[in-house]
Amino acid sequence: MFHFNKKFIDVKDHSISKESFELFEDSEYELLKTNPFPVLSELGKYYESEDYISHTDGSRNLFEKVYQTVKKKTLNDKISWIKSFKKSTISILDIGCGTGDFLFRTKEEGWNVFGFEPNEKAKAISKSKNINLIDDLDSYQKHSFDVITMWHVLEHVPDLDKQIKQIKTLLKPDGLLIIAVPNYKSYDASFYKSDWAAYDVPRHLWHFSKTSIKKIFQNYQMQLIHIKPMYFDSFYVSLLSEKYRSGKMNLLRAFYIGVISNLKGKSTKEYSSHVYFLENLK
Protein backbone atom coordinates (compact mmCIF):
# COMPACT_ATOMS: atom_id res chain seq x y z
CA MET A 1 0.00 0.00 0.00
CA PHE A 2 2.74 2.44 0.96
CA HIS A 3 5.92 3.58 -0.79
CA PHE A 4 8.42 5.14 1.60
CA ASN A 5 10.99 6.36 -0.89
CA LYS A 6 11.79 9.85 0.40
CA LYS A 7 13.85 10.69 3.49
CA PHE A 8 12.09 13.28 5.64
CA ILE A 9 14.27 13.91 8.73
CA ASP A 10 16.87 12.39 11.07
CA VAL A 11 15.61 11.88 14.62
CA LYS A 12 16.74 10.44 17.95
CA ASP A 13 15.25 8.50 20.83
CA HIS A 14 15.78 11.22 23.42
CA SER A 15 14.10 9.49 26.35
CA ILE A 16 15.39 5.91 26.63
CA SER A 17 17.86 4.35 24.20
CA LYS A 18 19.47 7.52 22.72
CA GLU A 19 19.63 5.65 19.40
CA SER A 20 19.35 7.44 16.05
CA PHE A 21 16.60 6.85 13.50
CA GLU A 22 15.33 8.23 10.21
CA LEU A 23 11.82 9.05 9.08
CA PHE A 24 10.84 8.20 5.52
CA GLU A 25 7.82 9.63 3.74
CA ASP A 26 5.11 8.23 1.51
CA SER A 27 4.24 11.38 -0.43
CA GLU A 28 0.87 10.14 -1.66
CA TYR A 29 -0.43 9.29 1.81
CA GLU A 30 1.58 12.00 3.60
CA LEU A 31 2.62 9.34 6.09
CA LEU A 32 6.02 8.95 7.77
CA LYS A 33 7.59 5.68 8.90
CA THR A 34 10.35 5.17 11.45
CA ASN A 35 13.51 3.52 10.11
CA PRO A 36 14.94 1.16 11.16
CA PHE A 37 11.59 -0.34 12.04
CA PRO A 38 12.14 -2.33 15.28
CA VAL A 39 11.29 -6.02 15.17
CA LEU A 40 8.35 -6.95 17.36
CA SER A 41 10.45 -8.90 19.88
CA GLU A 42 12.62 -5.82 20.57
CA LEU A 43 9.91 -3.19 20.93
CA GLY A 44 9.39 -3.80 24.64
CA LYS A 45 12.83 -2.53 25.63
CA TYR A 46 11.98 0.94 24.32
CA TYR A 47 9.16 1.21 26.88
CA GLU A 48 11.21 0.08 29.87
CA SER A 49 11.38 3.31 31.81
CA GLU A 50 9.77 4.70 34.95
CA ASP A 51 9.40 7.92 32.98
CA TYR A 52 7.14 6.46 30.29
CA ILE A 53 4.24 8.59 31.37
CA SER A 54 1.22 6.86 29.81
CA HIS A 55 2.04 3.71 31.78
CA THR A 56 2.02 5.42 35.16
CA ASP A 57 -0.32 7.42 37.39
CA GLY A 58 2.66 9.25 38.84
CA SER A 59 2.84 12.90 39.91
CA ARG A 60 6.46 12.89 41.05
CA ASN A 61 7.59 16.09 39.36
CA LEU A 62 6.27 19.21 37.63
CA PHE A 63 6.07 17.52 34.23
CA GLU A 64 4.00 14.61 35.55
CA LYS A 65 1.79 16.96 37.58
CA VAL A 66 1.05 19.01 34.47
CA TYR A 67 0.32 15.82 32.53
CA GLN A 68 -2.07 14.47 35.17
CA THR A 69 -3.87 17.81 35.52
CA VAL A 70 -4.43 18.11 31.78
CA LYS A 71 -5.50 14.46 31.60
CA LYS A 72 -8.38 15.09 34.00
CA LYS A 73 -9.65 17.93 31.82
CA THR A 74 -9.36 15.98 28.58
CA LEU A 75 -11.23 12.99 30.05
CA ASN A 76 -14.36 15.12 30.35
CA ASP A 77 -13.83 16.45 26.83
CA LYS A 78 -13.64 12.92 25.47
CA ILE A 79 -16.92 11.96 27.14
CA SER A 80 -18.61 15.03 25.66
CA TRP A 81 -17.31 14.22 22.18
CA ILE A 82 -18.69 10.69 22.32
CA LYS A 83 -22.06 11.92 23.60
CA SER A 84 -22.31 14.30 20.65
CA PHE A 85 -22.30 11.27 18.32
CA LYS A 86 -23.88 8.55 20.47
CA LYS A 87 -26.92 9.54 22.52
CA SER A 88 -27.82 6.24 24.22
CA THR A 89 -26.09 3.65 26.41
CA ILE A 90 -23.21 2.23 24.45
CA SER A 91 -20.57 -0.47 24.49
CA ILE A 92 -17.07 0.93 24.15
CA LEU A 93 -13.62 -0.60 23.67
CA ASP A 94 -10.48 1.42 24.40
CA ILE A 95 -7.50 -0.11 22.60
CA GLY A 96 -4.28 0.75 24.42
CA CYS A 97 -6.20 1.75 27.53
CA GLY A 98 -3.02 2.36 29.56
CA THR A 99 -3.79 2.81 33.24
CA GLY A 100 -7.55 2.80 32.62
CA ASP A 101 -8.42 6.39 33.53
CA PHE A 102 -10.56 6.97 30.45
CA LEU A 103 -12.56 3.79 30.96
CA PHE A 104 -12.91 4.44 34.69
CA ARG A 105 -14.49 7.77 33.78
CA THR A 106 -16.75 6.27 31.09
CA LYS A 107 -18.13 3.70 33.57
CA GLU A 108 -19.66 6.64 35.43
CA GLU A 109 -21.84 7.23 32.36
CA GLY A 110 -23.37 3.78 32.70
CA TRP A 111 -21.72 2.54 29.52
CA ASN A 112 -20.45 -1.01 28.98
CA VAL A 113 -16.70 -0.53 28.88
CA PHE A 114 -13.81 -2.80 27.94
CA GLY A 115 -10.09 -2.23 27.51
CA PHE A 116 -7.13 -3.78 25.78
CA GLU A 117 -3.59 -3.08 27.01
CA PRO A 118 -0.45 -5.07 26.13
CA ASN A 119 1.85 -3.46 28.72
CA GLU A 120 1.82 -5.53 31.91
CA LYS A 121 2.54 -2.63 34.25
CA ALA A 122 -0.24 -0.46 32.86
CA LYS A 123 -2.57 -3.47 32.69
CA ALA A 124 -2.12 -4.14 36.40
CA ILE A 125 -3.08 -0.55 37.21
CA SER A 126 -6.17 -0.85 35.01
CA LYS A 127 -7.22 -4.05 36.75
CA SER A 128 -6.89 -2.35 40.13
CA LYS A 129 -9.59 0.07 38.89
CA ASN A 130 -11.92 -2.85 38.05
CA ILE A 131 -11.66 -2.31 34.31
CA ASN A 132 -12.81 -5.24 32.15
CA LEU A 133 -9.80 -6.16 30.02
CA ILE A 134 -9.79 -8.20 26.82
CA ASP A 135 -6.72 -10.39 26.41
CA ASP A 136 -7.14 -11.34 22.73
CA LEU A 137 -8.90 -9.03 20.26
CA ASP A 138 -8.89 -11.68 17.52
CA SER A 139 -11.01 -14.08 19.56
CA TYR A 140 -13.62 -11.52 20.64
CA GLN A 141 -17.14 -11.43 19.20
CA LYS A 142 -17.67 -9.65 15.90
CA HIS A 143 -19.54 -6.34 15.77
CA SER A 144 -19.56 -6.02 19.57
CA PHE A 145 -18.89 -2.31 20.03
CA ASP A 146 -20.65 0.95 19.24
CA VAL A 147 -17.45 2.91 19.81
CA ILE A 148 -13.77 2.00 19.66
CA THR A 149 -11.19 4.52 20.86
CA MET A 150 -7.42 4.74 20.43
CA TRP A 151 -5.99 7.72 22.31
CA HIS A 152 -2.43 8.21 21.03
CA VAL A 153 -2.08 4.50 20.26
CA LEU A 154 -2.24 4.04 16.48
CA GLU A 155 1.26 5.48 16.06
CA HIS A 156 2.58 2.60 18.23
CA VAL A 157 0.98 -0.23 16.22
CA PRO A 158 3.51 -2.38 14.29
CA ASP A 159 1.01 -3.79 11.77
CA LEU A 160 -1.49 -1.15 10.64
CA ASP A 161 -3.32 -3.49 8.27
CA LYS A 162 -3.92 -6.11 10.94
CA GLN A 163 -4.99 -3.54 13.53
CA ILE A 164 -7.47 -1.77 11.25
CA LYS A 165 -8.98 -5.07 10.12
CA GLN A 166 -9.45 -6.02 13.79
CA ILE A 167 -11.21 -2.73 14.44
CA LYS A 168 -13.41 -3.17 11.37
CA THR A 169 -14.45 -6.62 12.62
CA LEU A 170 -15.14 -5.56 16.22
CA LEU A 171 -17.00 -2.36 15.41
CA LYS A 172 -20.71 -2.45 14.66
CA PRO A 173 -21.93 -1.23 11.26
CA ASP A 174 -22.29 2.56 11.59
CA GLY A 175 -20.09 2.31 14.70
CA LEU A 176 -17.70 5.10 15.60
CA LEU A 177 -13.90 4.90 15.66
CA ILE A 178 -12.10 7.70 17.50
CA ILE A 179 -8.36 8.09 16.99
CA ALA A 180 -6.02 10.69 18.49
CA VAL A 181 -2.53 11.02 17.02
CA PRO A 182 0.17 13.71 16.77
CA ASN A 183 0.33 15.80 13.62
CA TYR A 184 3.79 16.22 12.11
CA LYS A 185 2.50 19.12 10.00
CA SER A 186 1.87 21.32 13.04
CA TYR A 187 3.81 24.50 13.79
CA ASP A 188 5.45 23.04 16.91
CA ALA A 189 6.71 20.12 14.80
CA SER A 190 8.25 22.49 12.26
CA PHE A 191 9.73 24.66 15.03
CA TYR A 192 11.41 21.89 17.05
CA LYS A 193 12.33 19.78 14.01
CA SER A 194 14.31 16.69 15.12
CA ASP A 195 13.74 17.60 18.78
CA TRP A 196 9.96 17.49 18.42
CA ALA A 197 8.91 15.25 21.29
CA ALA A 198 5.92 13.76 19.46
CA TYR A 199 8.19 11.94 17.01
CA ASP A 200 9.10 9.80 20.06
CA VAL A 201 10.98 7.20 18.01
CA PRO A 202 10.99 4.26 17.95
CA ARG A 203 7.88 3.94 20.13
CA HIS A 204 6.08 5.95 17.47
CA LEU A 205 6.45 3.81 14.40
CA TRP A 206 4.14 5.90 12.20
CA HIS A 207 3.63 9.65 11.95
CA PHE A 208 0.29 10.78 10.58
CA SER A 209 -1.26 13.75 8.82
CA LYS A 210 -4.92 14.49 8.13
CA THR A 211 -4.42 13.17 4.61
CA SER A 212 -2.92 9.88 5.77
CA ILE A 213 -5.75 9.16 8.21
CA LYS A 214 -8.42 9.89 5.61
CA LYS A 215 -6.80 7.88 2.83
CA ILE A 216 -5.74 4.89 4.91
CA PHE A 217 -9.15 4.31 6.45
CA GLN A 218 -10.95 4.83 3.14
CA ASN A 219 -9.26 1.62 2.03
CA TYR A 220 -11.20 -0.20 4.78
CA GLN A 221 -14.57 1.45 4.09
CA MET A 222 -14.29 3.76 7.07
CA GLN A 223 -15.24 7.38 6.46
CA LEU A 224 -13.67 10.39 8.17
CA ILE A 225 -16.59 12.50 9.41
CA HIS A 226 -15.02 15.00 11.83
CA ILE A 227 -11.70 16.30 13.17
CA LYS A 228 -11.06 18.07 16.46
CA PRO A 229 -7.84 19.74 17.65
CA MET A 230 -6.18 18.78 20.93
CA TYR A 231 -5.14 22.23 22.13
CA PHE A 232 -3.27 21.09 25.26
CA ASP A 233 -0.94 18.82 23.29
CA SER A 234 0.99 21.77 21.86
CA PHE A 235 1.98 22.84 25.39
CA TYR A 236 2.75 19.33 26.63
CA VAL A 237 4.82 18.49 23.55
CA SER A 238 6.60 21.85 23.55
CA LEU A 239 7.55 21.45 27.20
CA LEU A 240 9.11 18.05 26.54
CA SER A 241 10.72 19.28 23.31
CA GLU A 242 12.41 22.08 25.26
CA LYS A 243 13.89 19.46 27.57
CA TYR A 244 15.20 17.47 24.61
CA ARG A 245 16.66 20.57 22.96
CA SER A 246 18.26 22.30 25.95
CA GLY A 247 18.31 19.72 28.74
CA LYS A 248 15.85 21.65 30.92
CA MET A 249 12.16 22.50 31.10
CA ASN A 250 11.82 26.04 29.77
CA LEU A 251 8.25 26.74 30.87
CA LEU A 252 7.91 30.22 29.40
CA ARG A 253 9.33 29.33 26.01
CA ALA A 254 7.30 26.11 25.83
CA PHE A 255 4.13 28.03 26.70
CA TYR A 256 4.93 30.63 24.05
CA ILE A 257 5.50 28.02 21.32
CA GLY A 258 2.33 26.21 22.38
CA VAL A 259 0.31 29.41 22.05
CA ILE A 260 1.82 30.22 18.65
CA SER A 261 1.13 26.68 17.43
CA ASN A 262 -2.54 26.90 18.40
CA LEU A 263 -2.92 30.38 16.92
CA LYS A 264 -1.39 29.27 13.63
CA GLY A 265 -3.60 26.18 13.75
CA LYS A 266 -6.67 28.39 13.57
CA SER A 267 -5.70 29.39 10.04
CA THR A 268 -3.80 26.33 8.81
CA LYS A 269 -6.05 23.77 10.59
CA GLU A 270 -2.83 21.95 11.49
CA TYR A 271 -2.67 21.48 15.28
CA SER A 272 -0.13 19.59 17.40
CA SER A 273 -2.51 16.63 17.66
CA HIS A 274 -5.89 15.85 16.14
CA VAL A 275 -8.78 13.64 17.15
CA TYR A 276 -10.32 11.87 14.16
CA PHE A 277 -13.89 10.55 14.13
CA LEU A 278 -14.52 7.81 11.59
CA GLU A 279 -17.74 5.98 10.75
CA ASN A 280 -17.67 2.28 9.98
CA LEU A 281 -19.54 1.99 6.69
CA LYS A 282 -21.69 -1.09 6.11
Secondary structure per residue as TSV (DSSP state, phi and psi in degrees):
chain	resnum	aa	ss	phi	psi
A	1	M	-	360.0	-41.9
A	2	F	-	-105.2	155.5
A	3	H	-	-134.8	96.2
A	4	F	-	-92.4	85.1
A	5	N	-	-118.1	12.5
A	6	K	E	-134.8	121.1
A	7	K	E	-70.8	133.9
A	8	F	E	-103.4	-49.6
A	9	I	E	-165.8	152.3
A	10	D	E	-90.7	136.8
A	11	V	E	-137.4	172.7
A	12	K	E	-139.9	146.5
A	13	D	-	-79.0	96.3
A	14	H	T	-73.9	-28.0
A	15	S	T	-93.7	-29.6
A	16	I	T	-128.3	-70.3
A	17	S	T	-85.4	-23.2
A	18	K	-	65.3	14.5
A	19	E	-	-77.1	157.2
A	20	S	E	-98.6	146.2
A	21	F	E	-140.5	170.4
A	22	E	E	-124.2	154.7
A	23	L	E	-114.4	129.1
A	24	F	E	-111.4	149.3
A	25	E	E	-113.1	137.6
A	26	D	E	-96.4	109.5
A	27	S	T	-67.3	-34.1
A	28	E	T	-66.3	-45.6
A	29	Y	T	-88.3	-10.5
A	30	E	T	52.6	49.8
A	31	L	E	-122.0	137.2
A	32	L	E	-107.5	149.0
A	33	K	E	-129.6	136.2
A	34	T	E	-73.4	135.9
A	35	N	E	-136.3	132.2
A	36	P	S	-68.8	147.8
A	37	F	-	-85.3	112.4
A	38	P	-	-60.1	142.5
A	39	V	-	-71.1	153.4
A	40	L	G	-57.2	-39.2
A	41	S	G	-67.8	-17.7
A	42	E	G	-102.9	-6.2
A	43	L	G	-62.9	-37.4
A	44	G	G	-55.8	-34.9
A	45	K	G	-66.6	-22.2
A	46	Y	G	-81.5	-3.4
A	47	Y	G	-109.3	0.3
A	48	E	-	-83.5	80.5
A	49	S	-	-155.5	139.1
A	50	E	T	-66.4	-15.9
A	51	D	T	-93.6	1.4
A	52	Y	-	-76.2	102.7
A	53	I	G	-72.1	-28.6
A	54	S	G	-76.0	-7.7
A	55	H	G	-105.8	16.8
A	56	T	-	-142.3	154.9
A	57	D	-	-101.6	19.6
A	58	G	-	-68.2	151.6
A	59	S	-	-137.5	52.4
A	60	R	-	-80.9	-23.8
A	61	N	S	-144.0	178.9
A	62	L	H	-59.4	-42.7
A	63	F	H	-61.0	-46.4
A	64	E	H	-67.4	-36.1
A	65	K	H	-64.1	-41.8
A	66	V	H	-62.2	-45.2
A	67	Y	H	-59.3	-47.1
A	68	Q	H	-67.9	-35.9
A	69	T	H	-65.1	-46.9
A	70	V	H	-65.0	-37.1
A	71	K	H	-59.2	-40.4
A	72	K	H	-61.7	-41.1
A	73	K	H	-66.8	-43.9
A	74	T	H	-70.3	-26.5
A	75	L	H	-59.7	-43.8
A	76	N	H	-67.0	-36.1
A	77	D	H	-62.3	-42.7
A	78	K	H	-62.5	-40.9
A	79	I	H	-62.6	-43.2
A	80	S	H	-62.8	-40.9
A	81	W	H	-61.1	-45.5
A	82	I	H	-63.3	-42.8
A	83	K	H	-62.4	-28.8
A	84	S	H	-69.2	-20.6
A	85	F	H	-105.8	-32.7
A	86	K	-	-123.6	113.8
A	87	K	-	-89.8	-21.0
A	88	S	S	-108.7	-179.7
A	89	T	-	-59.5	134.1
A	90	I	-	-131.6	162.1
A	91	S	E	-103.7	132.8
A	92	I	E	-134.6	137.8
A	93	L	E	-118.8	126.7
A	94	D	E	-106.8	108.7
A	95	I	E	-85.8	124.9
A	96	G	T	76.9	49.8
A	97	C	-	-73.7	-6.4
A	98	G	T	59.6	-128.3
A	99	T	T	-87.6	5.8
A	100	G	S	85.1	9.5
A	101	D	H	-63.9	-40.4
A	102	F	H	-63.0	-46.1
A	103	L	H	-69.6	-34.6
A	104	F	H	-60.0	-40.0
A	105	R	H	-71.1	-38.8
A	106	T	H	-68.9	-29.0
A	107	K	H	-58.8	-30.9
A	108	E	T	-66.1	-17.1
A	109	E	T	-86.2	-4.1
A	110	G	T	82.0	14.6
A	111	W	-	-84.1	156.9
A	112	N	E	-86.3	111.8
A	113	V	E	-118.9	142.3
A	114	F	E	-140.1	152.4
A	115	G	E	-133.1	156.5
A	116	F	E	-132.2	126.4
A	117	E	-	-146.3	118.3
A	118	P	-	-79.3	-23.6
A	119	N	-	-77.6	124.7
A	120	E	H	-65.9	-38.2
A	121	K	H	-64.1	-48.9
A	122	A	H	-65.8	-37.7
A	123	K	H	-60.5	-41.3
A	124	A	H	-62.5	-38.9
A	125	I	H	-67.3	-39.9
A	126	S	H	-61.0	-43.9
A	127	K	H	-63.3	-33.9
A	128	S	H	-66.0	-17.8
A	129	K	T	-98.3	12.8
A	130	N	T	60.4	39.9
A	131	I	-	-87.2	133.1
A	132	N	-	-74.0	116.9
A	133	L	B	-108.3	138.8
A	134	I	-	-98.3	128.1
A	135	D	S	-86.5	-28.4
A	136	D	-	-140.1	106.4
A	137	L	G	-66.1	-32.2
A	138	D	G	-65.9	-28.6
A	139	S	G	-93.9	0.4
A	140	Y	S	-82.0	160.4
A	141	Q	-	-63.5	142.5
A	142	K	T	-70.9	148.8
A	143	H	T	51.5	48.5
A	144	S	-	-92.6	-19.6
A	145	F	E	-124.0	139.5
A	146	D	E	-77.9	-33.3
A	147	V	E	-137.6	135.3
A	148	I	E	-122.8	132.3
A	149	T	E	-119.1	148.1
A	150	M	E	-140.9	96.2
A	151	W	E	-90.9	101.9
A	152	H	S	54.8	53.3
A	153	V	-	-125.8	-37.3
A	154	L	G	-58.3	-32.0
A	155	E	G	-68.7	-13.9
A	156	H	G	-93.8	-9.7
A	157	V	-	-78.7	121.0
A	158	P	S	-64.4	-41.6
A	159	D	-	-116.1	95.9
A	160	L	H	-62.7	-42.4
A	161	D	H	-59.8	-48.3
A	162	K	H	-62.6	-43.6
A	163	Q	H	-64.8	-43.9
A	164	I	H	-69.1	-36.7
A	165	K	H	-64.9	-37.8
A	166	Q	H	-59.7	-47.5
A	167	I	H	-60.4	-45.8
A	168	K	H	-57.9	-39.6
A	169	T	H	-71.3	-40.8
A	170	L	H	-79.1	-25.3
A	171	L	E	-84.6	138.9
A	172	K	E	-67.3	154.0
A	173	P	E	-56.5	134.9
A	174	D	E	71.0	8.8
A	175	G	E	-69.7	166.2
A	176	L	E	-113.0	127.4
A	177	L	E	-107.1	128.6
A	178	I	E	-119.0	122.3
A	179	I	E	-126.4	130.4
A	180	A	E	-114.0	128.1
A	181	V	E	-144.9	155.0
A	182	P	E	-65.6	159.5
A	183	N	-	-121.6	108.4
A	184	Y	T	-72.5	-2.5
A	185	K	T	-97.8	9.1
A	186	S	S	-75.5	165.7
A	187	Y	H	-65.2	-43.0
A	188	D	H	-64.2	-31.0
A	189	A	H	-65.9	-43.8
A	190	S	H	-70.1	-29.8
A	191	F	H	-73.0	-47.5
A	192	Y	H	-85.3	-15.4
A	193	K	G	51.4	-123.1
A	194	S	G	-68.1	-15.6
A	195	D	G	-90.5	2.4
A	196	W	-	-62.7	117.9
A	197	A	G	-63.6	-26.4
A	198	A	G	-77.0	-6.8
A	199	Y	G	-67.5	-41.6
A	200	D	-	38.5	46.7
A	201	V	T	-70.4	151.8
A	202	P	T	-93.2	13.1
A	203	R	T	-63.0	-38.9
A	204	H	-	-88.8	108.7
A	205	L	-	-86.7	-28.7
A	206	W	E	-125.7	152.8
A	207	H	E	-136.4	114.3
A	208	F	-	-102.5	156.9
A	209	S	-	-123.3	174.4
A	210	K	H	-61.9	-38.4
A	211	T	H	-63.7	-43.8
A	212	S	H	-65.3	-41.1
A	213	I	H	-62.9	-46.6
A	214	K	H	-61.3	-48.4
A	215	K	H	-70.8	-41.0
A	216	I	H	-61.3	-49.2
A	217	F	H	-74.8	-22.1
A	218	Q	H	-59.4	-33.3
A	219	N	T	-65.7	-16.1
A	220	Y	T	-114.3	20.9
A	221	Q	T	56.2	46.6
A	222	M	E	-125.7	124.4
A	223	Q	E	-103.0	128.3
A	224	L	E	-72.4	120.6
A	225	I	E	-114.5	-16.1
A	226	H	E	-165.0	151.4
A	227	I	E	-133.9	135.3
A	228	K	E	-124.4	143.2
A	229	P	E	-79.6	152.4
A	230	M	-	-108.8	92.3
A	231	Y	H	-61.9	-38.1
A	232	F	H	-68.0	-24.3
A	233	D	H	-62.5	-32.1
A	234	S	H	-63.1	-35.5
A	235	F	H	-74.8	-45.0
A	236	Y	H	-61.6	-47.3
A	237	V	H	-67.9	-39.5
A	238	S	H	-65.4	-38.7
A	239	L	H	-61.9	-44.5
A	240	L	H	-70.8	-35.7
A	241	S	H	-64.0	-37.3
A	242	E	H	-61.1	-40.1
A	243	K	H	-63.4	-42.0
A	244	Y	H	-66.9	-36.5
A	245	R	H	-77.2	-42.6
A	246	S	H	-116.5	-9.4
A	247	G	S	87.4	2.3
A	248	K	S	-147.5	156.6
A	249	M	-	-77.7	109.6
A	250	N	-	-98.5	90.0
A	251	L	H	-60.2	-46.3
A	252	L	H	-66.0	-44.2
A	253	R	H	-67.1	-41.8
A	254	A	H	-61.9	-42.1
A	255	F	H	-63.1	-42.0
A	256	Y	H	-61.9	-47.6
A	257	I	H	-64.8	-38.1
A	258	G	H	-61.5	-42.6
A	259	V	H	-63.6	-47.2
A	260	I	H	-60.4	-41.8
A	261	S	H	-61.6	-43.6
A	262	N	H	-68.9	-38.0
A	263	L	H	-65.1	-43.2
A	264	K	H	-66.2	-33.0
A	265	G	H	-62.0	-27.3
A	266	K	H	-63.2	-30.6
A	267	S	H	-96.5	-40.0
A	268	T	H	-84.8	-19.7
A	269	K	-	63.6	24.5
A	270	E	-	-116.7	97.1
A	271	Y	-	-98.6	171.2
A	272	S	S	-59.0	-41.0
A	273	S	E	-140.8	151.9
A	274	H	E	-124.4	152.1
A	275	V	E	-107.5	125.7
A	276	Y	E	-107.8	134.4
A	277	F	E	-113.0	119.5
A	278	L	E	-125.2	136.9
A	279	E	E	-98.4	133.0
A	280	N	E	-80.1	106.3
A	281	L	-	-72.8	150.5
A	282	K	-	-68.1	360.0
